[in-house]
Amino acid sequence: MKKTLVTFCLVLGSCLSVLGQSPSNYIKYDYDAAGNRISRRCLSVTLRSATAPMDSSEVEGALNELKVTIYPNPTRGVIVAGLSTFSPNTSITYILFTADGRKLQQLNAESDRTPIDLSNYTPGVYLLKVVADKKNLEFKIIKQ
């Protein structure tokens, strides 16, 4: 009984410590083909401004020195994929998937801001994969 109570307290304490963390920070891990973890990235969701509407949040991530920003998220139609630095020599591809993994569209970045239209899709959760130099970054997009 004592062992069960101690185990329960440890589990409860760990759950409370997770709940106390900021819900706007996420950790993304990348793995190689053998299943070994090769990188760790911290992703965050922040509001653009204190007076902005609720649907104008940004999601950020980084691929090497390239910072990728997706906004607004959640969206009602068009999202914009912004790049911190853009070079025509760099091949950057945006691939949109449904939550069950079906590929919906694929776009190549032609400038530092690429609009991606979701207005014809049903509300729900989508996955946006950003591919640059054989590395990828994934974002969860919410369509309202």
GIGI-V526770 format. One line per field, one symbol per residue. ss: DSSP state (h for helix, s for strand, l for the rest). phi: phi as a letter, one per 20 degrees, with the letter a starting at -180 (. if undefined). burial: b if it has 16 or more other C-alpha atoms within 10 Angstrom, else e. A space follows every 10 residues. Layout:
ss->???
phi->???
burial->???
This chain:
ss->lhhhhhhhhh hhhhhhhhhl llllssssss slllllssss ssssssslll llllllssss sssllsssss slllsllsss ssslllllll lsssssssll llssssssll llssssslll lllsssssss ssllssssss sssl
phi->.fffffffff ffffffffff fffedcdddd cefenefdbc cddcdcffbf efffededdc bcdleeedcd bfbfcdaddd eddfcccffe eccdcdcffe nffdbccdfd bfccfcedfe efgqdcdddd dblmdccdce ddde
burial->eeeeeeeeee eeeeeeeeee eeeeeeeeee eeeeeeeeee eeeebebeee eeeebebbbb bbeeeeebbb bbbbbbebbb bbbeebeeee ebbbbbbbee eeeeeeeebe eebbebebee eeeeebbbbb bbeeeebebb bbbb
